[in-house]
Amino acid sequence: MKRLLFFIFPILVIVTAGLGLFGFLQVRSVEDKMTDDLRRKVTALAESIGASSRHIFISFQPHSAQRLVDSFDRRERLQGCALYDSTGRLLAISERMADWRNAGDPVLPKVLKHRRPEGDTLSFAGATLFVYASPVSDDNGRLLGIVEILHDTSYLYPVQTALWRRLSILLFAMTVLIVAVLFLMQRRLFTLPILRMADWFDRFQKGETDAPRPPSAQGELRLLADEVEQAALTLRVARKAIFKEATARVKKEDLWTESRLRDLVHARLGVSSFFVVSNREPYIHELNPPGPPRCVRPASGVVTALNPILKASGGTWIAHGSGKADFLAVNSKGKRGVPPEDPRYILKRVRLTKEEENGYYYGFSNEGLWPLCHVTHTRPVFREADWQTYKTVNRKFADAVLDELPVHKAFVFIQDYHFTLLGRMIKEKRPDVSVALFWHIPWPNPEIFAICPYYTEILDGMLGCDLLGFHVQVHCNNFLDTVNRLLECRVDTERFTVVRNEKETAVRSFPISVDDAMGRHLPEDGDTLREIDREYDLQGKIVAIGVDRIDYTKGIAERLHAVDRFLEKHPEYRDRFVFIQIGAPSRVHIKRYHDLGGEIDELVEKLNWKHSDGTWKPILYLKRHFTPDEIRPFYKRSDICIVSSLHDGMNLVAKEYVTARTDDNGVLLLSSFTGASRELSEAVPINPYATEEFADRIHQAVEMPESEKRRRMRNLRATVSEFNIYRWAGQIVSEWTALPPAG
């Protein structure tokens, strides 16, 4: 539209200026003609009255003069006339113009002075008059008197107004006609060819390389089409070469690394496109006045796990753009390359309204499904309005995915409980696309899940996927029990598949992990550790740490009570022990989270007041968002890491701590109610509900011999290194691509 206006505006200006000038000259010409006609008419009338009044002036007959004036008073548009003697004294005037004698007539003095007719347009009594005065002389040229005619000119203005109105209508009609003609020309000559080319480019980009060129690909557009085809040909050849090389390398390598995952993706997916869908985006842009938007990494286990995978494999990550400056940092289609410093994949942001975010994310997802799936005795809340918004947002994300899908085979990897309906929605439009959903939180037993009033639609939506992944086998078992109990379907407990409406879905466990290479490649930054010691007064102290989002499932309050009991039972560690809680505020719009934040603040203050001695405080509560790079030095400095989740699908903090301990030191206290506890058997197990036992475990970690710490940590590191994030992704890709073809 802007381009069309830019094209039309100069033409409209020229046409308007030309027509305006023509109209002005036309109106001026008509006005001059009508004024000239009026002058001739008034002149003729004045001569007629002058001839009739000559004998009146000679004999000086005032009564006869008045009768003469009155006889002309009824003429059309004649406002009146007046007779003056040779000195300018009024002899007679029309009754309608009786007040004219006091009006200060400017024409009469000119006639008396120059002895020739004078005329002028004047305003009088709210009307516009043409005043014409003509001298009356005898045969010898002696002035006898003056005849003055007052003629109405108001009839001229409607004529001019009507003329301007016709010209305005003509201008409007010409403007509409010009805009319509130019719009059709622009659409025919520019817009349609470009739209056809853009559609061809889009299909070409999505893999429909055999699509015929549009007829409009001529001239300069043909040159552009040639370049696109050439680039696509080069890309296809390069992809085939990469596919063959990757297949050969995958067979040789044993250790799961970024390069091996990349090779596996290229070998198994080939030229197929890879898409990840999640609510949380891997990079957020925040306002940073007066500078450009600032890019930050959000605190999220999903982001921590998936970002290395996309960096290794490439593809497109579709997520909710929640940052205040997110849509200032993307192109016209909501996309940008990330990471910002070294783009390796595409991030596409989906815009949600405040109402959609409140209903879908804060409402149904986090007040309904989150507490439903976590056994933490928090009552789930289900509202019909939230459910309808949840469905709307799932449809919006489905449309965003469908817009990006190539013509041929593609893989869509959906993340978590925010998108239970998305798989089915994608499959309805594109049954040929292979879809997997990974559930990052626990799956409850059938009795608990049946609390949700919308369980049929949720389960049906999830079973639209080809593959469902959970962290641990018990969650897979719970899911199979749930669909077997609540839906009409066929469950195969040997093959771990579900068949519903002739659609088969595989259910598998894939324990998620972290990028262990991050720990191996971290520099030994002693200055940073010494700075942390100085800033928080940690020199010579035993340091324990907890890193969490502020969430009621993380057992933060239970952790603080255990630290309190540990200090009560072992007062010898006063002034020697410090517990650091790093807490990232989360979902503060939800009342339960808001109340939890106040509860933790109050508990920290209470325990510090209870145990403090001088400048020493047993608990440091750092309540803000920390980037992964900011957290790692705290991991390295901490002798103990406490993960006390009340219920957790996996918990990656435990694995991040192990990865960061490149010195093979430190002790991990790990809740038995986390998925990670199944793998990290060398961690010290804790029950966050058993405060006495929990406190004893802290004491055990503090008193553990160095040799025991190192033995346990080496084994933990070996486990995380072997079962790293690349192995997790590799297992999913391998299982996924081994399934029967979609569609």
DADAUR-V91149 format. One record per residue. PSI is psi in whole degrees, -180 to 180 (NA if undefined). OMEGA is omega in degrees with one decimal (NA if undefined). Layout:
# DADAUR-V91149
((PSI,OMEGA) (PSI,OMEGA))
This chain:
# DADAUR-V91149
((-42,179.0) (-41,179.5) (-40,178.8) (-44,178.1) (-40,178.9) (-34,-179.8) (-39,-173.9) (-35,-170.6) (-49,180.0) (-38,179.4) (-42,178.8) (-39,178.8) (-45,-179.2) (-46,-179.7) (-44,180.0) (-45,179.6) (-44,-179.5) (-46,-179.8) (-35,177.2) (-43,178.0) (-43,177.6) (-43,179.5) (-41,179.3) (-46,180.0) (-38,-179.8) (-46,179.9) (-40,179.6) (-40,178.9) (-45,178.7) (-40,179.7) (-44,179.0) (-41,-179.3) (-45,-179.1) (-37,177.8) (-39,178.5) (-41,176.8) (-41,179.3) (-43,-179.0) (-43,179.6) (-41,-179.5) (-45,-178.9) (-37,179.4) (-44,179.5) (-41,179.4) (-41,179.7) (-40,178.4) (-38,179.4) (-45,179.6) (-38,179.9) (-40,179.0) (-38,-178.9) (-23,-173.7) (-2,-175.9) (-48,-178.2) (-27,178.4) (-41,179.3) (-37,-177.0) (-44,-176.8) (-4,-179.4) (77,-179.3) (87,-177.5) (-38,-178.4) (-40,177.6) (-36,178.5) (-41,-179.4) (-40,178.7) (-38,178.7) (-44,179.7) (-42,-178.8) (-28,-179.2) (-24,178.5) (-1,-170.9) (-18,-174.1) (5,-178.9) (149,-177.8) (132,176.2) (1,175.9) (114,-178.0) (-27,178.8) (174,174.7) (163,-176.9) (150,176.6) (134,179.4) (150,175.2) (-174,-173.4) (-15,179.1) (-3,-179.4) (10,178.2) (134,-177.2) (128,176.7) (-40,-177.9) (150,178.2) (150,179.1) (146,-177.0) (-38,-178.7) (-25,-176.8) (32,-176.4) (-32,-178.1) (-8,-177.8) (-29,-176.6) (-23,-179.7) (11,-172.9) (-5,-178.8) (57,-175.2) (118,-179.8) (-14,-176.2) (-41,-174.8) (-47,179.8) (-33,179.7) (-40,179.1) (-44,178.9) (-35,-176.6) (-45,-172.4) (-9,179.0) (38,175.6) (160,-177.7) (145,177.5) (145,178.2) (149,179.8) (156,177.7) (123,-174.6) (159,175.3) (135,179.8) (127,175.5) (42,177.0) (5,-179.9) (161,176.6) (125,-175.2) (147,167.9) (115,-176.2) (122,-178.9) (125,-180.0) (132,-177.9) (132,178.8) (148,175.9) (122,-175.3) (160,175.1) (-171,-176.1) (-19,-179.7) (3,178.5) (9,178.3) (134,-178.3) (123,178.1) (-37,-178.1) (-172,-177.4) (135,174.8) (129,-179.7) (128,-179.3) (133,176.1) (108,-173.2) (136,179.2) (133,178.2) (4,-174.3) (-24,-179.6) (-16,178.4) (-37,-172.3) (-42,174.8) (-36,178.4) (-44,178.4) (-42,-180.0) (-44,178.8) (-39,178.3) (-44,177.8) (-36,179.5) (-44,178.8) (-39,178.2) (-38,178.8) (-42,177.6) (-42,178.1) (-43,179.4) (-44,179.6) (-45,-179.6) (-42,179.3) (-38,178.5) (-47,178.5) (-43,-179.2) (-44,-179.7) (-45,179.6) (-44,-179.0) (-46,-179.3) (-46,-179.7) (-37,177.9) (-46,179.7) (-41,178.5) (-45,-179.1) (-40,179.2) (-42,-177.7) (-41,-173.2) (-28,-174.0) (-58,-170.2) (-53,-177.0) (-45,176.0) (-41,-179.4) (-40,178.1) (-41,177.9) (-41,177.7) (-42,179.8) (-41,177.4) (-41,178.0) (-43,176.9) (-44,-177.2) (-46,178.6) (-37,177.8) (-44,-180.0) (-35,-178.2) (7,172.2) (-4,-179.8) (67,-171.6) (-14,179.5) (1,179.9) (132,-178.5) (149,176.2) (148,174.8) (151,179.7) (-23,-177.7) (-6,-177.8) (69,179.8) (163,177.5) (-131,-179.0) (-35,178.7) (-31,177.3) (-39,177.4) (-41,178.9) (-43,179.2) (-39,177.4) (-44,-178.8) (-39,178.9) (-46,179.6) (-38,178.8) (-45,178.9) (-40,179.9) (-39,178.5) (-45,178.2) (-41,-179.3) (-41,179.6) (-42,179.0) (-43,-179.6) (-40,-179.9) (-40,178.5) (-39,178.0) (-43,178.4) (-41,-179.9) (-46,-179.1) (-44,-179.6) (-41,-178.8) (-41,179.3) (-41,179.5) (-39,-177.9) (-36,-179.3) (-37,-178.4) (-23,-175.0) (-35,-171.4) (149,178.0) (-48,-177.6) (134,-179.9) (117,179.7) (175,177.6) (-42,-178.3) (-37,179.1) (-40,177.3) (-42,178.6) (-44,178.9) (-41,-179.8) (-44,178.9) (-45,179.6) (-38,-177.3) (-41,-175.3) (-39,-179.2) (-22,179.4) (-129,-179.3) (6,178.9) (152,179.9) (148,-176.8) (128,-177.8) (137,173.6) (136,178.6) (128,176.8) (162,173.8) (-50,-177.9) (133,178.9) (154,-176.4) (-22,179.6) (136,-178.6) (139,175.7) (124,179.8) (153,176.7) (141,-177.1) (58,-176.6) (145,1.7) (9,-177.7) (-175,178.4) (165,178.1) (143,-178.3) (132,-178.4) (128,-179.8) (158,174.7) (125,-179.9) (157,175.5) (106,-177.2) (130,175.9) (-36,179.3) (-45,179.3) (-44,179.4) (-38,-177.1) (-43,-169.5) (-28,-177.1) (-45,177.3) (-32,-178.9) (-47,179.2) (-36,176.9) (-33,-179.3) (-41,-170.6) (-20,-172.6) (180,-179.5) (-157,-177.7) (131,176.5) (120,-179.6) (124,-174.2) (166,176.7) (124,176.1) (96,-173.0) (-12,-178.8) (150,-177.0) (-23,179.9) (15,-175.2) (-43,-173.6) (5,168.6) (-12,-173.5) (25,179.6) (169,177.2) (-170,-174.2) (-19,178.9) (16,177.0) (24,-175.3) (157,170.0) (158,176.1) (137,178.2) (159,-7.2) (153,-175.0) (-38,-176.2) (-20,-178.1) (79,-174.5) (125,-179.3) (-18,177.4) (175,-175.6) (134,172.4) (122,175.6) (124,-177.1) (137,177.6) (129,-178.1) (128,175.6) (146,174.6) (166,176.4) (-40,-179.5) (-41,178.7) (-42,179.8) (-42,-179.4) (-44,-176.5) (-45,-175.0) (-46,-173.2) (-62,-177.6) (-36,-176.7) (-85,-170.8) (-44,-175.4) (-48,-169.0) (-12,169.0) (-13,179.5) (-74,-172.8) (-39,-177.1) (-56,178.6) (-27,178.1) (-39,-174.6) (-17,178.7) (125,-179.0) (79,179.9) (14,173.8) (31,171.9) (125,-172.8) (127,176.9) (151,179.4) (125,179.5) (122,178.0) (141,-179.0) (-40,180.0) (-40,178.0) (-40,-179.7) (-42,178.6) (-39,177.4) (-39,177.7) (-44,178.8) (-40,179.1) (-44,-178.9) (-39,175.5) (-40,177.0) (-39,179.0) (-42,177.7) (-36,177.2) (-43,178.0) (-39,179.1) (-39,178.3) (-47,-177.6) (-33,177.3) (-27,-175.6) (-17,-172.5) (138,176.4) (171,-179.5) (-39,-176.9) (-162,-169.6) (141,177.7) (160,178.7) (128,179.6) (122,-176.3) (105,-175.9) (142,-177.0) (120,157.4) (-176,-168.3) (-5,178.8) (-19,-170.9) (53,-179.5) (-23,-177.3) (-10,-169.6) (-41,-178.7) (-47,179.8) (-41,-179.0) (-40,178.7) (-44,-177.6) (-32,179.6) (-35,-179.3) (-34,-176.6) (78,-178.9) (-17,-179.3) (-14,-178.1) (139,178.1) (126,-173.4) (133,174.7) (147,175.9) (127,174.2) (128,-176.5) (110,-171.6) (-10,-178.7) (171,179.9) (156,171.2) (124,-175.1) (177,177.3) (167,-174.5) (-38,-178.2) (-40,179.9) (-46,-175.6) (-27,179.6) (-12,175.6) (-34,-178.2) (124,-177.8) (-10,-176.7) (26,-172.5) (-32,-178.4) (-48,-179.2) (-37,-179.8) (-49,-179.4) (-39,178.7) (-39,177.5) (-42,179.6) (-37,-179.3) (-1,169.7) (-16,179.7) (160,176.7) (-29,-177.3) (133,173.6) (129,-179.7) (141,175.0) (165,-177.2) (-45,-172.8) (163,-174.2) (-33,-178.3) (-32,177.2) (-36,174.1) (-46,-180.0) (-44,178.9) (-41,-179.4) (-46,179.0) (-40,176.5) (-38,-177.8) (-51,-178.3) (-33,179.0) (-35,-177.1) (-34,-168.5) (-14,-176.9) (160,169.7) (105,-177.3) (173,177.9) (120,-177.6) (126,176.6) (104,-175.5) (-13,176.7) (-44,179.8) (-8,-177.0) (61,176.8) (158,176.7) (132,177.2) (121,177.5) (128,-177.8) (43,177.7) (14,177.4) (124,-178.2) (134,178.5) (128,176.8) (141,179.5) (121,-175.3) (158,174.4) (133,178.3) (96,-179.8) (117,-176.8) (158,-177.2) (-160,-178.3) (174,177.8) (101,-177.7) (-19,179.9) (-26,178.8) (-41,179.0) (-39,-178.4) (-30,-174.6) (4,179.9) (135,176.3) (150,176.0) (96,-174.1) (87,-179.7) (-31,-179.8) (-40,179.7) (-41,179.7) (-40,178.4) (-34,178.1) (-40,176.8) (-43,178.1) (-45,-178.6) (-46,-175.1) (-39,-174.5) (10,176.9) (58,-176.5) (4,-176.5) (127,176.0) (9,-176.4) (155,172.1) (124,-173.6) (128,171.1) (151,-175.9) (149,169.9) (135,-178.4) (117,-175.9) (159,157.0) (150,178.3) (96,-173.6) (144,-176.5) (-13,177.7) (-12,-172.3) (-8,176.7) (36,-178.1) (-44,179.7) (-42,178.4) (-36,178.2) (-44,-179.7) (-39,177.3) (-36,178.9) (-40,176.5) (-41,177.9) (-46,-178.4) (-35,177.0) (-44,-179.4) (-31,175.5) (-43,-176.4) (-23,-176.9) (71,-177.1) (-15,179.1) (-14,-179.8) (5,171.7) (141,-176.1) (-4,-178.7) (-13,-174.1) (134,176.3) (131,174.4) (124,178.4) (122,174.8) (112,173.0) (118,-176.2) (120,177.4) (119,178.5) (140,-174.3) (135,171.5) (42,-174.4) (-12,177.9) (-16,179.4) (132,-173.4) (-41,-178.3) (-39,179.2) (-39,177.6) (-45,178.8) (-38,179.4) (-41,178.4) (-44,177.4) (-37,179.2) (-43,180.0) (-43,177.4) (-46,-178.0) (-40,-178.8) (-41,178.1) (-46,-179.8) (-41,-179.1) (-46,-177.3) (-37,176.5) (-39,177.5) (-38,-177.3) (-42,-171.4) (-13,-173.4) (145,178.2) (103,-177.0) (-128,-178.4) (-11,-177.0) (132,171.8) (132,-176.8) (-22,-174.4) (126,171.5) (119,-177.0) (107,-178.1) (96,-172.4) (86,174.4) (173,178.3) (126,174.6) (137,174.4) (161,176.6) (-38,179.9) (-30,178.5) (-29,-176.8) (-36,-173.4) (-41,176.9) (-32,177.0) (-39,174.8) (-46,-177.2) (-33,-177.2) (-21,-172.5) (133,177.1) (-26,-176.7) (140,171.0) (128,-177.1) (118,174.9) (105,-171.9) (39,-178.5) (139,176.8) (-28,176.3) (126,-175.3) (140,178.3) (-48,176.7) (-65,-173.3) (104,-177.5) (-12,177.2) (-41,179.8) (-44,-178.5) (-33,176.3) (-42,179.2) (-45,179.4) (-43,-179.6) (-37,-177.4) (-20,-175.5) (69,179.2) (-13,177.8) (4,-179.1) (34,179.3) (173,179.2) (158,-178.8) (135,177.8) (120,171.2) (120,-169.1) (128,178.6) (138,177.8) (-10,-176.9) (18,175.2) (153,174.5) (-31,-178.4) (-26,-177.2) (-20,177.4) (-31,-177.9) (-42,-172.1) (70,-174.9) (-18,179.5) (-4,174.3) (157,176.3) (115,-175.9) (144,178.4) (153,170.4) (106,-174.1) (-18,179.4) (-20,-177.4) (89,-171.2) (-43,-179.3) (-49,179.3) (-40,179.1) (-47,179.4) (-39,178.7) (-35,178.2) (-37,176.2) (-43,178.7) (-40,178.1) (-42,179.9) (-40,-179.6) (-40,-175.2) (-2,-175.2) (133,178.5) (151,-178.5) (-40,-178.7) (-39,179.3) (-41,177.5) (-47,-176.1) (-39,179.0) (-48,-179.6) (-45,-175.9) (-38,177.3) (-42,178.8) (-40,177.4) (-44,-179.2) (-37,178.2) (-39,178.9) (-48,-178.7) (-37,179.5) (-41,-179.7) (-44,-178.7) (62,-176.6) (-176,-175.4) (-31,-179.2) (-35,175.1) (-42,177.6) (-51,-179.6) (-39,179.8) (-40,178.2) (-41,179.5) (-47,-179.9) (-43,-179.5) (-47,179.9) (-41,-177.2) (-50,-176.3) (-15,177.3) (-12,179.0) (158,175.6) (148,-178.3) (140,179.3) (153,177.3) (NA,NA))
